[in-house]
Amino acid sequence: MSIQVTIVPVTAYQQNCSIIKCVETGKGALVDPGGDVERVLEAAEKMGAAIEKILLTHGHMDHCAAADVLRQQLAVPIEGPEKEDAFWIDRLPEWCQMSGFPHADAFAPDRWLEQGDTVTVGAQTLQVFHCPGHTPGHVVFLHSGERVAWVGDVLFQGSIGRTDFPRGDHDQLIHSIRDTLFPLGDDITFVPGHGPTSTFGQERRSNPFVADTRYG
């Protein structure tokens, strides 16, 4: 096994923050740290993961509100999401206040990501897929060797992401799932932004929103 993964549900939203550790190098990345900084860092220390970067799937507060705090504390870069989510991150203070969420300052990632990009975690490489619909700049990360994907709020076990937020698009979301993610392989296990893991194959068979039986 080339990577180790620990999932730490954070904040009242129980958002799945993932810690990815490259077994070869001991280097690690935090995926979507929405809050509970100390809990996340304790889990990383327990894994023996030396955090070298932060990866973001999209700009919603429960996925990125702690990213800049961690960037400053650890002196590491933030990579992702795609630049179309800049308006979400720019308005973080406003969204947090409206939702009763702990305050977070606006920030800019060190690197915006695009379809076809790759990111590294130690000696490991993750492919980047632009999967808009839940948000316009949402990205998904795939470790093709271990057949694991981090899909944020695009897809869940038995459900799909909401599209009633600003610039959400239901048809675009369905396209992202069926035409971008599902072709990657039924055997891929995915870590969603909330709730339990599943596989693309299971969702193709049984997810009422995107199953093959619904779309033929």
QUIGIJO-V115959 format. One record per run of one state. SS is the DSSP state (~ for helix, > for strand, _ for the rest). FROM is the first residue (numbers start at 1). LEN is the number of residues. If there is no record, write none. Layout:
BEGIN
ss:from:len
SS:FROM:LEN
SS:FROM:LEN
END
This chain:
BEGIN
ss:from:len
_:1:2
>:3:8
_:11:4
>:15:8
_:23:4
>:27:5
_:32:5
~:37:11
_:48:2
>:50:6
_:56:5
~:61:4
_:65:2
~:67:8
_:75:2
>:77:3
_:80:3
~:83:8
_:91:1
~:92:8
_:100:11
>:111:1
_:112:6
>:118:4
_:122:2
>:124:7
_:131:8
>:139:5
_:144:4
>:148:5
_:153:2
>:155:2
_:157:2
>:159:2
_:161:9
~:170:15
_:185:4
>:189:4
_:193:1
>:194:1
_:195:3
>:198:2
~:200:7
_:207:5
~:212:4
_:216:1
END
